Amino acid sequence: MDALAEPLLASKEDDHEQERAPTGKCGEVEVAVNSGADPVGAITSLDEESAEVAQSNRGEEGNNEHGSFPTMTEESTNPALPTRLVHIGRKFLLTPLMPKGPSNLKMQLRFLRFLGVTLLGIVATHFFVFTLNWEHRKGLTLYDTWVYEGNLILLDCIAMFSVGRLFDRSAVDHLAWMSVMLLSSLYTSTLPHVSWLRHSVTLYELHCTWPWQLWIFVVALCVPVCAGVVILHLRHAQLQEDLTRKTFEVMLTMILFLVPQMLHTNFEFHHWFAGLLCGMHANYDVWWSQLAMAWCWGQYVNGIAVWGRDPPLKCSYASYITKRQGCCRHHRPLEDTVFGVADGHRWGGVSEEACWLDDSAIHNSPAATLFDDITSLTSSDWRHCDAHPN
């Protein structure tokens, strides 16, 4: 019995000792005193912990005073439906379309740099071609180009910058890109030196005047090169899982820019228009896509600098503007406005009030010998090759 009772009594004594054992910081102080160690360090530690607890409690009270609560119930995290709708509506109506801050400024600077490169290319090409007296539009000046077509050039640059994603790819104001652009622009001005290349892309000329050499040049060189560039872009779009967006972009721009005009009998696919329309879709940040864009934009620069931004509908567009603006109110003979005085002013040429909608009035007039390029403003049927092209 005594042997069995001794372990039981020993376990009870151990339990009493554990209950009497001090815990926490106070216990540490008591242990330090009983063991003969320095109690000052333990007391200092106790004061630091008390100060931290007090500071934490004051912070929680301050948060509660300012309307923030340390804990929230599940109901408070789900505001009422009207409140959520108001929040969504305000976010939808008040969120700016363009991002604020450095990214927006960076985008604006990139557009200004692209616009500067374009204008520099137009000026350089204009002076180079006119100085060498290569084929160009006689009487064309940079002043007239900017006054009458400057707003349209700016809109073209905005379209190129947006669809071409120049805001989100490598910059174009470096020597490589600008060199390709200028090379393309000057190359285009050398083509008229070859007689069978001096033709336009119109329904009339395609059907009636293109020589066989030009057809071989287009089929053997132009079509394979263009097809290769298109295949590279389609393959890259497929690898980047971007084919749907790319297809939508191409179809939308064709419907908006090309289809309404190409159905007209007077439509001419000017090379500035081709450069703009094709170049904006070479918008991948890889070397061959940048090369294609720079080459196409050189075509645009050449068209503006050498020939002006001629409307794709040519004389039909001029006829539409003339009639809409009431420029034909006075139907006087053409020679009266060329050699005489119109409204008290000597124009030195065709008056702004002159209107030559009648072919007989042109060719029977003495002024027809002075103006070799005067054509009718009426449309000609491209299906009949004996019609007068305009």
C-alpha positions as CSV (number, residue, x, y, z in Angstrom):
1,M,0.0,0.0,0.0
2,D,2.8,2.4,0.9
3,A,4.5,1.6,-2.4
4,L,1.4,2.3,-4.4
5,A,0.6,5.5,-2.5
6,E,4.0,7.1,-3.0
7,P,3.7,7.7,-6.8
8,L,0.2,9.1,-6.3
9,L,1.4,11.5,-3.6
10,A,4.3,12.6,-5.8
11,S,2.1,13.4,-8.7
12,K,-0.2,15.5,-6.5
13,E,2.8,17.5,-5.2
14,D,3.9,18.1,-8.8
15,D,0.5,19.4,-9.7
16,H,0.5,21.8,-6.7
17,E,4.0,23.1,-7.7
18,Q,2.8,23.8,-11.3
19,E,-0.3,25.7,-10.0
20,R,1.9,27.8,-7.8
21,A,4.5,28.4,-10.6
22,P,4.3,32.1,-11.7
23,T,3.5,32.8,-15.4
24,G,3.9,35.8,-17.7
25,K,6.1,38.8,-17.0
26,C,5.2,38.9,-13.3
27,G,6.3,35.3,-13.1
28,E,9.6,36.1,-14.7
29,V,10.2,38.8,-12.1
30,E,9.3,36.5,-9.2
31,V,11.5,33.8,-10.7
32,A,14.3,36.2,-11.1
33,V,14.0,37.3,-7.4
34,N,13.8,33.8,-6.1
35,S,16.8,32.6,-8.1
36,G,18.9,35.5,-7.0
37,A,19.2,37.0,-10.6
38,D,18.9,40.7,-11.4
39,P,15.1,41.6,-11.3
40,V,15.6,45.1,-13.0
41,G,15.8,43.6,-16.5
42,A,12.6,41.7,-16.0
43,I,10.8,44.8,-14.6
44,T,11.9,46.8,-17.6
45,S,10.6,44.2,-20.0
46,L,7.3,44.3,-18.2
47,D,7.0,48.1,-18.6
48,E,7.8,47.9,-22.3
49,E,5.1,45.3,-23.0
50,S,2.6,47.3,-21.0
51,A,3.4,50.5,-23.0
52,E,2.9,48.6,-26.3
53,V,-0.5,47.2,-25.2
54,A,-1.6,50.7,-24.2
55,Q,-0.5,52.3,-27.5
56,S,-2.3,49.6,-29.4
57,N,-5.5,50.2,-27.5
58,R,-5.2,54.0,-28.2
59,G,-4.8,53.3,-31.9
60,E,-7.9,51.2,-32.0
61,E,-9.9,53.9,-30.2
62,G,-8.6,56.5,-32.7
63,N,-9.7,54.4,-35.6
64,N,-13.2,54.0,-34.1
65,E,-13.5,57.8,-33.7
66,H,-12.7,58.3,-37.5
67,G,-15.3,55.9,-38.6
68,S,-13.2,52.8,-39.3
69,F,-14.0,49.7,-37.3
70,P,-11.6,46.9,-36.5
71,T,-14.2,44.3,-37.2
72,M,-17.1,44.2,-39.6
73,T,-20.0,41.8,-39.7
74,E,-20.9,39.9,-42.8
75,E,-23.9,42.1,-43.4
76,S,-21.9,45.3,-43.3
77,T,-19.6,44.1,-46.1
78,N,-22.5,43.8,-48.5
79,P,-24.0,47.3,-49.1
80,A,-27.5,47.7,-50.3
81,L,-28.3,47.2,-54.0
82,P,-29.1,50.9,-54.7
83,T,-25.8,52.0,-53.1
84,R,-23.9,49.6,-55.3
85,L,-25.8,50.8,-58.4
86,V,-25.0,54.4,-57.6
87,H,-21.3,53.5,-57.1
88,I,-21.2,51.6,-60.5
89,G,-22.9,54.5,-62.3
90,R,-20.5,57.1,-60.9
91,K,-17.6,55.0,-61.8
92,F,-18.9,54.5,-65.4
93,L,-19.8,58.2,-65.9
94,L,-16.8,59.8,-64.3
95,T,-14.0,57.5,-65.3
96,P,-11.9,59.3,-68.0
97,L,-11.5,57.6,-71.4
98,M,-7.7,58.4,-71.4
99,P,-5.6,57.4,-68.4
100,K,-4.2,60.2,-66.3
101,G,-0.7,60.7,-65.2
102,P,2.6,59.8,-66.8
103,S,1.1,57.3,-69.3
104,N,-1.2,59.9,-70.9
105,L,1.7,62.4,-71.2
106,K,3.9,59.7,-72.7
107,M,1.2,58.9,-75.3
108,Q,0.9,62.6,-76.2
109,L,4.6,62.9,-76.6
110,R,4.7,59.9,-78.8
111,F,2.1,61.3,-81.1
112,L,3.9,64.6,-81.4
113,R,7.1,62.8,-82.3
114,F,5.3,60.7,-84.9
115,L,3.7,63.9,-86.3
116,G,7.1,65.6,-86.4
117,V,8.7,62.7,-88.3
118,T,5.8,62.8,-90.8
119,L,6.0,66.6,-91.4
120,L,9.8,66.4,-91.7
121,G,9.5,63.7,-94.3
122,I,7.0,65.7,-96.3
123,V,9.2,68.8,-96.3
124,A,12.4,66.8,-97.2
125,T,10.7,64.9,-100.0
126,H,9.1,68.1,-101.4
127,F,12.3,70.0,-101.6
128,F,14.3,67.0,-103.0
129,V,11.9,66.2,-105.8
130,F,11.2,69.8,-106.8
131,T,14.9,70.6,-106.7
132,L,15.8,67.7,-109.0
133,N,12.7,68.6,-111.1
134,W,11.3,65.0,-111.0
135,E,7.7,64.5,-112.0
136,H,5.4,66.4,-109.6
137,R,2.3,68.5,-109.4
138,K,3.2,71.9,-110.9
139,G,2.3,74.8,-108.8
140,L,2.0,72.8,-105.6
141,T,3.4,74.6,-102.5
142,L,3.8,73.5,-98.9
143,Y,1.8,76.5,-97.9
144,D,-1.2,75.5,-100.0
145,T,-0.8,71.9,-98.8
146,W,-0.9,73.0,-95.1
147,V,-3.8,75.5,-95.6
148,Y,-6.1,73.4,-97.6
149,E,-5.1,69.9,-96.5
150,G,-3.4,70.3,-93.1
151,N,-6.5,69.3,-91.1
152,L,-6.9,66.2,-93.2
153,I,-3.2,65.3,-92.8
154,L,-3.6,65.6,-89.0
155,L,-6.6,63.3,-89.1
156,D,-4.6,60.8,-91.2
157,C,-1.9,60.9,-88.6
158,I,-4.4,60.3,-85.7
159,A,-5.8,57.3,-87.6
160,M,-2.4,55.9,-88.2
161,F,-1.3,56.5,-84.6
162,S,-4.4,54.8,-83.2
163,V,-5.0,51.8,-85.5
164,G,-1.2,51.4,-85.9
165,R,-0.8,51.2,-82.1
166,L,2.1,53.6,-82.2
167,F,1.2,54.5,-78.6
168,D,2.0,51.0,-77.4
169,R,5.0,49.9,-79.5
170,S,8.6,51.0,-80.3
171,A,9.0,54.6,-81.2
172,V,9.4,55.6,-84.9
173,D,11.7,58.6,-84.4
174,H,14.9,56.7,-84.9
175,L,17.2,56.5,-87.8
176,A,16.3,53.0,-89.1
177,W,12.5,53.8,-89.3
178,M,13.0,57.2,-90.8
179,S,15.5,55.9,-93.3
180,V,13.1,53.3,-94.6
181,M,10.3,55.9,-94.8
182,L,12.5,58.3,-96.8
183,L,13.8,55.6,-99.1
184,S,10.2,54.5,-99.9
185,S,9.2,58.1,-100.6
186,L,12.1,58.7,-103.0
187,Y,11.7,55.3,-104.7
188,T,8.1,56.2,-105.5
189,S,9.3,59.4,-107.3
190,T,11.7,57.4,-109.5
191,L,8.9,55.2,-110.9
192,P,7.6,57.7,-113.4
193,H,11.0,57.6,-115.1
194,V,9.9,54.2,-116.5
195,S,7.2,54.9,-119.2
196,W,5.1,51.9,-118.6
197,L,4.9,52.6,-114.9
198,R,3.3,56.0,-115.4
199,H,-0.3,54.9,-114.7
200,S,-2.8,55.2,-111.9
201,V,-4.9,52.6,-110.1
202,T,-8.4,53.5,-111.4
203,L,-11.1,51.4,-112.9
204,Y,-10.7,53.2,-116.2
205,E,-6.9,52.7,-116.4
206,L,-7.1,49.1,-115.2
207,H,-9.6,48.3,-117.9
208,C,-8.3,50.4,-120.8
209,T,-4.7,51.8,-120.5
210,W,-2.5,49.5,-118.4
211,P,0.3,48.0,-120.6
212,W,1.3,44.3,-120.4
213,Q,4.6,45.2,-118.7
214,L,2.8,46.8,-115.8
215,W,0.6,43.8,-115.4
216,I,3.6,41.5,-115.2
217,F,5.3,43.9,-112.7
218,V,2.3,43.8,-110.5
219,V,1.6,40.1,-110.7
220,A,5.3,38.9,-110.5
221,L,6.6,41.3,-107.8
222,C,3.9,43.4,-106.1
223,V,1.4,40.7,-105.4
224,P,3.9,38.1,-104.0
225,V,5.5,40.7,-101.7
226,C,2.2,41.9,-100.4
227,A,0.9,38.4,-99.9
228,G,4.0,37.5,-98.0
229,V,3.6,40.4,-95.6
230,V,0.0,39.6,-95.1
231,I,0.8,35.9,-94.3
232,L,3.4,36.9,-91.8
233,H,1.0,39.2,-90.0
234,L,-1.7,36.5,-90.0
235,R,0.7,33.9,-88.7
236,H,1.9,36.2,-85.9
237,A,-1.7,37.1,-85.0
238,Q,-2.5,33.4,-84.7
239,L,0.5,32.8,-82.5
240,Q,-0.4,35.7,-80.3
241,E,-4.0,34.6,-80.1
242,D,-4.9,38.0,-81.7
243,L,-6.5,36.8,-85.0
244,T,-10.0,37.8,-84.0
245,R,-9.1,41.4,-83.2
246,K,-6.9,41.7,-86.2
247,T,-9.6,40.5,-88.6
248,F,-12.2,42.8,-87.0
249,E,-9.8,45.8,-87.4
250,V,-9.1,45.1,-91.0
251,M,-12.8,44.6,-91.9
252,L,-13.9,47.7,-90.0
253,T,-11.3,50.0,-91.6
254,M,-12.1,48.7,-95.0
255,I,-15.8,49.2,-94.6
256,L,-15.3,52.8,-93.2
257,F,-12.4,54.0,-95.4
258,L,-12.5,52.1,-98.7
259,V,-15.8,50.5,-99.6
260,P,-18.0,53.7,-99.8
261,Q,-15.6,55.3,-102.3
262,M,-14.4,52.3,-104.3
263,L,-17.9,51.7,-105.5
264,H,-17.8,55.1,-107.3
265,T,-16.9,55.2,-111.0
266,N,-14.4,58.0,-110.3
267,F,-12.5,56.2,-107.6
268,E,-8.7,56.3,-107.8
269,F,-6.5,54.4,-105.3
270,H,-3.9,57.1,-104.7
271,H,-0.6,55.8,-103.3
272,W,-1.0,58.1,-100.2
273,F,-4.3,56.4,-99.6
274,A,-2.8,53.0,-100.1
275,G,0.1,53.8,-97.7
276,L,-2.3,55.0,-95.0
277,L,-4.8,52.1,-95.3
278,C,-2.2,49.3,-95.5
279,G,0.4,50.8,-93.1
280,M,-1.9,51.1,-90.2
281,H,-2.4,47.4,-90.0
282,A,1.4,46.6,-89.9
283,N,1.1,47.3,-86.1
284,Y,3.1,44.5,-84.5
285,D,6.3,45.3,-82.6
286,V,8.5,43.0,-84.6
287,W,11.1,44.1,-87.2
288,W,9.4,43.0,-90.4
289,S,6.1,44.6,-89.3
290,Q,7.9,47.9,-88.5
291,L,9.6,47.7,-91.8
292,A,6.3,47.3,-93.6
293,M,4.8,50.2,-91.8
294,A,7.7,52.5,-92.5
295,W,7.6,51.6,-96.2
296,C,3.9,52.2,-96.4
297,W,4.1,55.5,-94.6
298,G,6.8,56.6,-97.1
299,Q,4.2,56.1,-99.8
300,Y,1.9,58.4,-97.9
301,V,4.6,61.0,-97.4
302,N,5.5,61.0,-101.1
303,G,1.9,61.4,-102.2
304,I,1.3,64.4,-99.9
305,A,4.7,66.1,-100.7
306,V,4.8,65.6,-104.5
307,W,1.1,65.5,-105.6
308,G,-0.9,66.8,-102.7
309,R,-3.6,65.0,-100.8
310,D,-5.9,64.5,-103.8
311,P,-9.3,63.2,-103.0
312,P,-9.9,59.5,-104.0
313,L,-13.0,60.6,-106.0
314,K,-11.1,63.2,-107.9
315,C,-13.3,65.5,-110.1
316,S,-16.5,64.1,-108.7
317,Y,-15.5,65.3,-105.3
318,A,-14.6,68.7,-106.7
319,S,-18.0,68.8,-108.5
320,Y,-19.8,67.9,-105.2
321,I,-18.0,70.6,-103.2
322,T,-18.5,73.2,-106.0
323,K,-22.2,72.7,-106.2
324,R,-22.7,72.4,-102.4
325,Q,-20.8,75.7,-101.7
326,G,-22.7,77.5,-104.5
327,C,-19.6,78.3,-106.5
328,C,-21.5,78.1,-109.8
329,R,-24.1,80.7,-109.1
330,H,-23.0,82.8,-112.1
331,H,-22.8,80.9,-115.3
332,R,-20.5,83.2,-117.3
333,P,-18.3,82.1,-120.2
334,L,-15.0,80.7,-119.1
335,E,-13.0,83.2,-121.2
336,D,-14.7,86.2,-119.4
337,T,-13.2,85.1,-116.1
338,V,-9.8,84.2,-117.4
339,F,-9.0,87.2,-119.4
340,G,-11.3,89.8,-117.8
341,V,-12.1,91.0,-114.4
342,A,-14.4,89.0,-112.1
343,D,-16.3,91.0,-109.5
344,G,-13.8,93.8,-109.6
345,H,-10.8,91.6,-109.0
346,R,-8.2,90.3,-111.5
347,W,-7.7,86.7,-110.6
348,G,-5.0,85.9,-113.1
349,G,-6.6,82.6,-113.8
350,V,-10.0,80.8,-113.4
351,S,-12.4,82.7,-111.1
352,E,-13.7,81.0,-108.0
353,E,-17.1,81.6,-109.5
354,A,-16.3,79.9,-112.8
355,C,-17.9,76.5,-113.4
356,W,-17.0,74.2,-116.3
357,L,-19.6,71.4,-116.1
358,D,-20.1,71.5,-119.8
359,D,-17.4,69.9,-122.0
360,S,-18.2,72.1,-125.0
361,A,-17.6,75.2,-122.9
362,I,-14.1,74.0,-122.1
363,H,-12.8,72.8,-125.4
364,N,-14.4,75.7,-127.4
365,S,-13.0,78.3,-125.1
366,P,-9.7,80.2,-125.9
367,A,-8.6,79.4,-122.4
368,A,-8.4,75.7,-123.3
369,T,-5.1,76.3,-124.9
370,L,-3.7,77.6,-121.6
371,F,-5.0,74.9,-119.4
372,D,-4.1,71.5,-120.7
373,D,-5.2,69.6,-117.7
374,I,-8.8,71.0,-117.4
375,T,-11.2,68.1,-117.4
376,S,-14.9,67.6,-117.0
377,L,-16.3,67.4,-113.6
378,T,-18.8,64.8,-114.6
379,S,-18.1,61.1,-114.2
380,S,-17.1,58.9,-117.1
381,D,-18.1,55.2,-117.6
382,W,-14.9,53.2,-117.0
383,R,-16.5,50.2,-118.9
384,H,-16.2,52.2,-122.2
385,C,-12.6,52.9,-123.1
386,D,-13.5,55.7,-125.5
387,A,-14.8,57.7,-122.6
388,H,-12.7,60.6,-121.3
389,P,-10.9,59.6,-118.0
390,N,-11.1,62.1,-115.1
